């Protein structure tokens, strides 16, 4: 007990804490072992509670969210995408995330902290939002009343396919730069989306209908070149139905580097060549 006051003063212990120290000094060795274990358990519980609070308050960094959004748009506007309404596109976006990292931990997928689940949930949310925007523009391209809120959509004429694609690559332009180019291949795919709208109508099943029609084309024609002719016929019919723009510039356009990157990822389902990048913290 002779050292109690000196240690209490040196460590600036509060009255209650000083009393706990006195009890520890007075306790037998067996009691001290129990007290040590109780203290260790208390510290463990505090650490667990602190971790839970930290994880519940953790948010996806803005720069990382921008990149998720950027690649969600690039994927959905790629003419190589085979399905829009199942987990494939989510899997691809998460595969890109795992390799690009954007400043995140390389072990984030296996870390038991719930962050990966948050990323996946956000990926699904962004893909859903962007699909909604794409559908809205496709509908508006043949229904001027549906695009009355868009300043660049004055007039009652339907949009030529190149005009529609130009609006589509502007999705998210206020927050991210997607570096997309309107190419003939993109026009072919968007013409197909517009044909599905014409055939099936503006319904809640629009994206499942798109997937089903794409599957029908693949089942109908196994040969890639012959399948391409079927899709080109859709574009030809679309241009005839919605004339008004010169396709010469589109015919000459070449896909951007990122479009080529996304096309390769979709086609090969291989992410191993992707290198880590920094998050997009720029202010657009």
BALOBA-1460 file (C-alpha; in Angstrom, 3 decimals):
// residues 284
<rec num="1" residu="x" x="0.000" y="0.000" z="0.000"/>
<rec num="2" residu="x" x="3.017" y="2.268" z="0.520"/>
<rec num="3" residu="x" x="3.253" y="2.960" z="-3.228"/>
<rec num="4" residu="x" x="-0.465" y="3.529" z="-3.819"/>
<rec num="5" residu="x" x="-0.523" y="7.304" z="-3.403"/>
<rec num="6" residu="x" x="2.650" y="7.843" z="-5.393"/>
<rec num="7" residu="x" x="1.425" y="5.785" z="-8.363"/>
<rec num="8" residu="x" x="-2.085" y="7.239" z="-8.243"/>
<rec num="9" residu="x" x="-0.694" y="10.773" z="-8.324"/>
<rec num="10" residu="x" x="1.871" y="9.985" z="-11.031"/>
<rec num="11" residu="x" x="-0.793" y="8.448" z="-13.312"/>
<rec num="12" residu="x" x="-3.382" y="11.084" z="-12.315"/>
<rec num="13" residu="x" x="-5.914" y="8.402" z="-11.465"/>
<rec num="14" residu="x" x="-9.463" y="9.407" z="-10.661"/>
<rec num="15" residu="x" x="-10.920" y="8.473" z="-7.280"/>
<rec num="16" residu="x" x="-12.790" y="5.403" z="-8.573"/>
<rec num="17" residu="x" x="-9.759" y="4.170" z="-10.497"/>
<rec num="18" residu="x" x="-7.534" y="4.723" z="-7.465"/>
<rec num="19" residu="x" x="-9.918" y="2.571" z="-5.421"/>
<rec num="20" residu="x" x="-9.683" y="-0.199" z="-8.055"/>
<rec num="21" residu="x" x="-5.887" y="-0.081" z="-7.744"/>
<rec num="22" residu="x" x="-6.135" y="-0.331" z="-3.942"/>
<rec num="23" residu="x" x="-8.366" y="-3.414" z="-4.269"/>
<rec num="24" residu="x" x="-5.882" y="-4.991" z="-6.672"/>
<rec num="25" residu="x" x="-3.018" y="-4.437" z="-4.221"/>
<rec num="26" residu="x" x="-5.003" y="-5.872" z="-1.340"/>
<rec num="27" residu="x" x="-6.213" y="-8.918" z="-3.326"/>
<rec num="28" residu="x" x="-4.654" y="-12.351" z="-3.152"/>
<rec num="29" residu="x" x="-2.731" y="-13.699" z="-6.149"/>
<rec num="30" residu="x" x="-5.680" y="-15.850" z="-7.289"/>
<rec num="31" residu="x" x="-8.011" y="-12.853" z="-7.058"/>
<rec num="32" residu="x" x="-5.569" y="-10.795" z="-9.096"/>
<rec num="33" residu="x" x="-5.590" y="-13.407" z="-11.876"/>
<rec num="34" residu="x" x="-9.377" y="-13.158" z="-12.060"/>
<rec num="35" residu="x" x="-9.202" y="-9.363" z="-12.055"/>
<rec num="36" residu="x" x="-6.651" y="-9.409" z="-14.904"/>
<rec num="37" residu="x" x="-8.882" y="-11.690" z="-16.963"/>
<rec num="38" residu="x" x="-11.923" y="-9.515" z="-16.285"/>
<rec num="39" residu="x" x="-9.963" y="-6.442" z="-17.402"/>
<rec num="40" residu="x" x="-8.812" y="-8.196" z="-20.579"/>
<rec num="41" residu="x" x="-12.401" y="-9.186" z="-21.412"/>
<rec num="42" residu="x" x="-13.579" y="-5.646" z="-20.791"/>
<rec num="43" residu="x" x="-10.947" y="-4.286" z="-23.188"/>
<rec num="44" residu="x" x="-11.937" y="-6.876" z="-25.817"/>
<rec num="45" residu="x" x="-15.610" y="-5.901" z="-25.580"/>
<rec num="46" residu="x" x="-14.720" y="-2.232" z="-25.902"/>
<rec num="47" residu="x" x="-12.631" y="-2.913" z="-28.994"/>
<rec num="48" residu="x" x="-15.458" y="-4.928" z="-30.579"/>
<rec num="49" residu="x" x="-17.936" y="-2.150" z="-29.830"/>
<rec num="50" residu="x" x="-15.568" y="0.465" z="-31.261"/>
<rec num="51" residu="x" x="-15.049" y="-1.592" z="-34.423"/>
<rec num="52" residu="x" x="-18.799" y="-1.991" z="-34.924"/>
<rec num="53" residu="x" x="-19.323" y="1.757" z="-34.595"/>
<rec num="54" residu="x" x="-16.494" y="2.416" z="-37.077"/>
<rec num="55" residu="x" x="-17.839" y="-0.083" z="-39.625"/>
<rec num="56" residu="x" x="-21.392" y="1.213" z="-39.364"/>
<rec num="57" residu="x" x="-20.197" y="4.777" z="-40.024"/>
<rec num="58" residu="x" x="-17.795" y="3.862" z="-42.863"/>
<rec num="59" residu="x" x="-18.738" y="5.266" z="-46.248"/>
<rec num="60" residu="x" x="-17.441" y="4.477" z="-49.722"/>
<rec num="61" residu="x" x="-14.931" y="7.228" z="-50.559"/>
<rec num="62" residu="x" x="-16.325" y="9.727" z="-53.128"/>
<rec num="63" residu="x" x="-13.481" y="9.062" z="-55.578"/>
<rec num="64" residu="x" x="-14.125" y="5.318" z="-55.480"/>
<rec num="65" residu="x" x="-17.864" y="5.881" z="-55.926"/>
<rec num="66" residu="x" x="-17.112" y="7.959" z="-59.026"/>
<rec num="67" residu="x" x="-15.149" y="5.109" z="-60.541"/>
<rec num="68" residu="x" x="-17.894" y="2.601" z="-59.770"/>
<rec num="69" residu="x" x="-20.361" y="4.902" z="-61.503"/>
<rec num="70" residu="x" x="-18.003" y="5.461" z="-64.430"/>
<rec num="71" residu="x" x="-17.559" y="1.756" z="-65.119"/>
<rec num="72" residu="x" x="-21.256" y="1.035" z="-64.582"/>
<rec num="73" residu="x" x="-22.025" y="3.424" z="-67.454"/>
<rec num="74" residu="x" x="-19.233" y="2.033" z="-69.641"/>
<rec num="75" residu="x" x="-20.471" y="-1.517" z="-69.143"/>
<rec num="76" residu="x" x="-24.134" y="-0.761" z="-69.815"/>
<rec num="77" residu="x" x="-23.339" y="1.147" z="-73.008"/>
<rec num="78" residu="x" x="-20.974" y="-1.509" z="-74.313"/>
<rec num="79" residu="x" x="-22.282" y="-3.386" z="-77.394"/>
<rec num="80" residu="x" x="-20.534" y="-6.485" z="-76.037"/>
<rec num="81" residu="x" x="-22.673" y="-6.890" z="-72.919"/>
<rec num="82" residu="x" x="-24.611" y="-10.156" z="-73.112"/>
<rec num="83" residu="x" x="-27.055" y="-9.589" z="-70.226"/>
<rec num="84" residu="x" x="-28.406" y="-6.528" z="-68.476"/>
<rec num="85" residu="x" x="-30.759" y="-7.967" z="-65.883"/>
<rec num="86" residu="x" x="-28.818" y="-10.664" z="-64.054"/>
<rec num="87" residu="x" x="-25.765" y="-10.858" z="-61.799"/>
<rec num="88" residu="x" x="-23.290" y="-11.035" z="-64.692"/>
<rec num="89" residu="x" x="-22.883" y="-7.276" z="-65.037"/>
<rec num="90" residu="x" x="-22.576" y="-6.936" z="-61.240"/>
<rec num="91" residu="x" x="-19.882" y="-9.639" z="-61.252"/>
<rec num="92" residu="x" x="-17.970" y="-7.813" z="-63.987"/>
<rec num="93" residu="x" x="-18.165" y="-4.466" z="-62.195"/>
<rec num="94" residu="x" x="-16.963" y="-6.034" z="-58.941"/>
<rec num="95" residu="x" x="-14.164" y="-7.843" z="-60.795"/>
<rec num="96" residu="x" x="-12.990" y="-4.498" z="-62.154"/>
<rec num="97" residu="x" x="-13.207" y="-2.987" z="-58.662"/>
<rec num="98" residu="x" x="-11.133" y="-5.775" z="-57.135"/>
<rec num="99" residu="x" x="-8.338" y="-5.198" z="-59.645"/>
<rec num="100" residu="x" x="-8.453" y="-1.423" z="-60.021"/>
<rec num="101" residu="x" x="-8.755" y="-0.931" z="-56.228"/>
<rec num="102" residu="x" x="-8.737" y="2.886" z="-56.525"/>
<rec num="103" residu="x" x="-6.668" y="3.243" z="-53.373"/>
<rec num="104" residu="x" x="-8.516" y="0.577" z="-51.373"/>
<rec num="105" residu="x" x="-7.029" y="-2.386" z="-49.513"/>
<rec num="106" residu="x" x="-5.913" y="-5.268" z="-51.793"/>
<rec num="107" residu="x" x="-7.568" y="-7.667" z="-49.331"/>
<rec num="108" residu="x" x="-10.910" y="-5.854" z="-49.184"/>
<rec num="109" residu="x" x="-12.779" y="-8.794" z="-50.760"/>
<rec num="110" residu="x" x="-11.640" y="-11.226" z="-48.059"/>
<rec num="111" residu="x" x="-11.557" y="-8.794" z="-45.128"/>
<rec num="112" residu="x" x="-14.263" y="-9.620" z="-42.616"/>
<rec num="113" residu="x" x="-15.429" y="-6.029" z="-42.182"/>
<rec num="114" residu="x" x="-18.506" y="-5.878" z="-44.407"/>
<rec num="115" residu="x" x="-17.009" y="-3.325" z="-46.811"/>
<rec num="116" residu="x" x="-17.074" y="-5.636" z="-49.833"/>
<rec num="117" residu="x" x="-20.810" y="-6.210" z="-49.303"/>
<rec num="118" residu="x" x="-21.287" y="-2.457" z="-49.256"/>
<rec num="119" residu="x" x="-19.398" y="-2.106" z="-52.517"/>
<rec num="120" residu="x" x="-21.537" y="-4.792" z="-54.132"/>
<rec num="121" residu="x" x="-24.748" y="-3.191" z="-52.874"/>
<rec num="122" residu="x" x="-23.608" y="0.168" z="-54.240"/>
<rec num="123" residu="x" x="-22.666" y="-1.428" z="-57.571"/>
<rec num="124" residu="x" x="-26.180" y="-2.861" z="-57.880"/>
<rec num="125" residu="x" x="-27.675" y="0.497" z="-56.967"/>
<rec num="126" residu="x" x="-25.614" y="2.390" z="-59.547"/>
<rec num="127" residu="x" x="-26.345" y="-0.144" z="-62.294"/>
<rec num="128" residu="x" x="-30.041" y="0.101" z="-61.506"/>
<rec num="129" residu="x" x="-29.966" y="3.897" z="-61.637"/>
<rec num="130" residu="x" x="-28.049" y="4.007" z="-64.903"/>
<rec num="131" residu="x" x="-30.331" y="1.401" z="-66.527"/>
<rec num="132" residu="x" x="-33.280" y="3.551" z="-65.534"/>
<rec num="133" residu="x" x="-31.662" y="6.563" z="-67.227"/>
<rec num="134" residu="x" x="-30.878" y="4.573" z="-70.360"/>
<rec num="135" residu="x" x="-34.429" y="3.286" z="-70.616"/>
<rec num="136" residu="x" x="-35.824" y="6.780" z="-70.056"/>
<rec num="137" residu="x" x="-33.731" y="8.120" z="-72.931"/>
<rec num="138" residu="x" x="-34.670" y="5.233" z="-75.236"/>
<rec num="139" residu="x" x="-38.350" y="5.852" z="-74.486"/>
<rec num="140" residu="x" x="-37.899" y="9.596" z="-74.929"/>
<rec num="141" residu="x" x="-36.199" y="9.098" z="-78.279"/>
<rec num="142" residu="x" x="-39.518" y="8.013" z="-79.810"/>
<rec num="143" residu="x" x="-41.842" y="9.871" z="-77.451"/>
<rec num="144" residu="x" x="-41.113" y="13.614" z="-77.282"/>
<rec num="145" residu="x" x="-43.537" y="14.097" z="-74.384"/>
<rec num="146" residu="x" x="-41.328" y="11.826" z="-72.253"/>
<rec num="147" residu="x" x="-38.339" y="14.108" z="-72.703"/>
<rec num="148" residu="x" x="-40.001" y="17.491" z="-72.197"/>
<rec num="149" residu="x" x="-37.834" y="18.096" z="-69.122"/>
<rec num="150" residu="x" x="-34.593" y="17.890" z="-71.143"/>
<rec num="151" residu="x" x="-33.405" y="21.285" z="-72.448"/>
<rec num="152" residu="x" x="-31.665" y="19.732" z="-75.451"/>
<rec num="153" residu="x" x="-34.776" y="17.816" z="-76.456"/>
<rec num="154" residu="x" x="-36.887" y="20.633" z="-77.885"/>
<rec num="155" residu="x" x="-39.010" y="19.746" z="-80.880"/>
<rec num="156" residu="x" x="-41.379" y="16.935" z="-81.715"/>
<rec num="157" residu="x" x="-39.202" y="14.816" z="-83.987"/>
<rec num="158" residu="x" x="-37.946" y="11.387" z="-82.979"/>
<rec num="159" residu="x" x="-34.216" y="11.017" z="-82.465"/>
<rec num="160" residu="x" x="-31.985" y="9.479" z="-85.081"/>
<rec num="161" residu="x" x="-29.954" y="6.649" z="-83.551"/>
<rec num="162" residu="x" x="-26.752" y="8.723" z="-83.556"/>
<rec num="163" residu="x" x="-28.550" y="11.515" z="-81.680"/>
<rec num="164" residu="x" x="-29.893" y="9.044" z="-79.129"/>
<rec num="165" residu="x" x="-26.414" y="7.594" z="-78.574"/>
<rec num="166" residu="x" x="-25.007" y="11.097" z="-78.146"/>
<rec num="167" residu="x" x="-27.483" y="11.692" z="-75.335"/>
<rec num="168" residu="x" x="-26.670" y="8.309" z="-73.812"/>
<rec num="169" residu="x" x="-22.932" y="8.935" z="-73.557"/>
<rec num="170" residu="x" x="-23.830" y="12.099" z="-71.660"/>
<rec num="171" residu="x" x="-25.243" y="10.084" z="-68.763"/>
<rec num="172" residu="x" x="-23.487" y="11.075" z="-65.575"/>
<rec num="173" residu="x" x="-21.525" y="13.813" z="-67.375"/>
<rec num="174" residu="x" x="-22.067" y="16.242" z="-64.495"/>
<rec num="175" residu="x" x="-20.162" y="13.982" z="-62.099"/>
<rec num="176" residu="x" x="-17.933" y="11.671" z="-64.151"/>
<rec num="177" residu="x" x="-16.087" y="11.587" z="-67.465"/>
<rec num="178" residu="x" x="-16.724" y="8.248" z="-69.155"/>
<rec num="179" residu="x" x="-14.635" y="8.921" z="-72.301"/>
<rec num="180" residu="x" x="-17.136" y="7.147" z="-74.544"/>
<rec num="181" residu="x" x="-17.365" y="7.597" z="-78.307"/>
<rec num="182" residu="x" x="-20.485" y="7.016" z="-80.413"/>
<rec num="183" residu="x" x="-19.478" y="4.176" z="-82.729"/>
<rec num="184" residu="x" x="-21.377" y="2.090" z="-85.231"/>
<rec num="185" residu="x" x="-21.251" y="-0.876" z="-82.852"/>
<rec num="186" residu="x" x="-22.863" y="1.220" z="-80.115"/>
<rec num="187" residu="x" x="-25.551" y="2.378" z="-82.530"/>
<rec num="188" residu="x" x="-26.285" y="-1.241" z="-83.449"/>
<rec num="189" residu="x" x="-26.828" y="-2.211" z="-79.815"/>
<rec num="190" residu="x" x="-28.909" y="0.873" z="-78.974"/>
<rec num="191" residu="x" x="-31.028" y="0.283" z="-82.083"/>
<rec num="192" residu="x" x="-31.655" y="-3.203" z="-80.727"/>
<rec num="193" residu="x" x="-32.742" y="-1.726" z="-77.371"/>
<rec num="194" residu="x" x="-35.132" y="0.564" z="-79.224"/>
<rec num="195" residu="x" x="-36.532" y="-2.330" z="-81.229"/>
<rec num="196" residu="x" x="-37.273" y="-4.257" z="-78.026"/>
<rec num="197" residu="x" x="-39.123" y="-1.206" z="-76.745"/>
<rec num="198" residu="x" x="-41.142" y="-1.104" z="-79.987"/>
<rec num="199" residu="x" x="-41.931" y="-4.828" z="-79.854"/>
<rec num="200" residu="x" x="-42.675" y="-5.186" z="-76.146"/>
<rec num="201" residu="x" x="-43.672" y="-1.708" z="-75.048"/>
<rec num="202" residu="x" x="-42.598" y="0.437" z="-72.120"/>
<rec num="203" residu="x" x="-43.095" y="-2.065" z="-69.311"/>
<rec num="204" residu="x" x="-41.445" y="-2.977" z="-66.019"/>
<rec num="205" residu="x" x="-40.057" y="-6.076" z="-67.775"/>
<rec num="206" residu="x" x="-38.118" y="-4.048" z="-70.329"/>
<rec num="207" residu="x" x="-34.631" y="-5.252" z="-69.331"/>
<rec num="208" residu="x" x="-35.645" y="-8.926" z="-68.966"/>
<rec num="209" residu="x" x="-37.242" y="-8.573" z="-72.414"/>
<rec num="210" residu="x" x="-33.955" y="-7.209" z="-73.773"/>
<rec num="211" residu="x" x="-32.043" y="-10.150" z="-72.300"/>
<rec num="212" residu="x" x="-34.541" y="-12.637" z="-73.731"/>
<rec num="213" residu="x" x="-34.352" y="-11.118" z="-77.210"/>
<rec num="214" residu="x" x="-30.554" y="-11.120" z="-77.124"/>
<rec num="215" residu="x" x="-30.638" y="-14.775" z="-76.125"/>
<rec num="216" residu="x" x="-32.972" y="-15.542" z="-79.034"/>
<rec num="217" residu="x" x="-30.538" y="-13.977" z="-81.490"/>
<rec num="218" residu="x" x="-27.625" y="-15.966" z="-80.047"/>
<rec num="219" residu="x" x="-29.658" y="-19.175" z="-80.187"/>
<rec num="220" residu="x" x="-30.850" y="-18.463" z="-83.715"/>
<rec num="221" residu="x" x="-27.399" y="-17.797" z="-85.112"/>
<rec num="222" residu="x" x="-24.294" y="-19.390" z="-83.586"/>
<rec num="223" residu="x" x="-21.904" y="-17.977" z="-86.180"/>
<rec num="224" residu="x" x="-20.565" y="-14.602" z="-85.054"/>
<rec num="225" residu="x" x="-20.418" y="-13.032" z="-88.517"/>
<rec num="226" residu="x" x="-23.938" y="-14.086" z="-89.424"/>
<rec num="227" residu="x" x="-25.151" y="-12.874" z="-86.031"/>
<rec num="228" residu="x" x="-23.558" y="-9.505" z="-86.710"/>
<rec num="229" residu="x" x="-25.540" y="-9.269" z="-89.949"/>
<rec num="230" residu="x" x="-28.744" y="-9.788" z="-87.989"/>
<rec num="231" residu="x" x="-27.867" y="-6.926" z="-85.661"/>
<rec num="232" residu="x" x="-26.821" y="-4.699" z="-88.578"/>
<rec num="233" residu="x" x="-30.232" y="-5.308" z="-90.142"/>
<rec num="234" residu="x" x="-31.781" y="-3.922" z="-86.950"/>
<rec num="235" residu="x" x="-29.680" y="-0.753" z="-87.299"/>
<rec num="236" residu="x" x="-30.632" y="-0.382" z="-90.973"/>
<rec num="237" residu="x" x="-34.315" y="-0.655" z="-90.109"/>
<rec num="238" residu="x" x="-33.905" y="1.834" z="-87.268"/>
<rec num="239" residu="x" x="-32.226" y="4.434" z="-89.507"/>
<rec num="240" residu="x" x="-35.021" y="4.041" z="-92.041"/>
<rec num="241" residu="x" x="-37.661" y="4.415" z="-89.349"/>
<rec num="242" residu="x" x="-35.983" y="7.358" z="-87.614"/>
<rec num="243" residu="x" x="-34.030" y="9.280" z="-90.284"/>
<rec num="244" residu="x" x="-32.413" y="12.662" z="-89.905"/>
<rec num="245" residu="x" x="-28.673" y="12.361" z="-89.329"/>
<rec num="246" residu="x" x="-25.606" y="11.532" z="-91.357"/>
<rec num="247" residu="x" x="-24.043" y="8.203" z="-90.318"/>
<rec num="248" residu="x" x="-20.742" y="9.004" z="-92.049"/>
<rec num="249" residu="x" x="-19.092" y="10.316" z="-88.881"/>
<rec num="250" residu="x" x="-20.325" y="7.322" z="-86.906"/>
<rec num="251" residu="x" x="-19.020" y="4.931" z="-89.541"/>
<rec num="252" residu="x" x="-15.540" y="6.459" z="-89.208"/>
<rec num="253" residu="x" x="-15.534" y="6.672" z="-85.401"/>
<rec num="254" residu="x" x="-13.242" y="4.375" z="-83.454"/>
<rec num="255" residu="x" x="-13.858" y="3.217" z="-79.935"/>
<rec num="256" residu="x" x="-11.906" y="4.895" z="-77.161"/>
<rec num="257" residu="x" x="-9.245" y="3.085" z="-75.162"/>
<rec num="258" residu="x" x="-11.630" y="2.526" z="-72.246"/>
<rec num="259" residu="x" x="-14.299" y="1.135" z="-74.562"/>
<rec num="260" residu="x" x="-11.770" y="-1.356" z="-75.878"/>
<rec num="261" residu="x" x="-10.754" y="-2.242" z="-72.334"/>
<rec num="262" residu="x" x="-14.366" y="-2.884" z="-71.293"/>
<rec num="263" residu="x" x="-15.087" y="-4.897" z="-74.440"/>
<rec num="264" residu="x" x="-12.100" y="-7.148" z="-73.720"/>
<rec num="265" residu="x" x="-13.169" y="-7.643" z="-70.097"/>
<rec num="266" residu="x" x="-16.737" y="-8.553" z="-71.083"/>
<rec num="267" residu="x" x="-15.645" y="-10.907" z="-73.846"/>
<rec num="268" residu="x" x="-12.930" y="-12.764" z="-71.954"/>
<rec num="269" residu="x" x="-14.221" y="-12.446" z="-68.364"/>
<rec num="270" residu="x" x="-10.584" y="-11.949" z="-67.411"/>
<rec num="271" residu="x" x="-9.458" y="-9.191" z="-65.044"/>
<rec num="272" residu="x" x="-5.858" y="-10.299" z="-64.482"/>
<rec num="273" residu="x" x="-4.388" y="-7.699" z="-66.837"/>
<rec num="274" residu="x" x="-5.977" y="-4.766" z="-64.988"/>
<rec num="275" residu="x" x="-3.630" y="-2.630" z="-62.924"/>
<rec num="276" residu="x" x="-4.452" y="-0.731" z="-59.706"/>
<rec num="277" residu="x" x="-5.437" y="2.898" z="-60.168"/>
<rec num="278" residu="x" x="-5.984" y="5.876" z="-57.921"/>
<rec num="279" residu="x" x="-9.492" y="7.036" z="-57.103"/>
<rec num="280" residu="x" x="-11.058" y="9.783" z="-59.208"/>
<rec num="281" residu="x" x="-11.050" y="12.698" z="-56.772"/>
<rec num="282" residu="x" x="-11.412" y="15.341" z="-59.452"/>
<rec num="283" residu="x" x="-14.277" y="17.794" z="-59.391"/>
<rec num="284" residu="x" x="-16.065" y="17.750" z="-62.724"/>
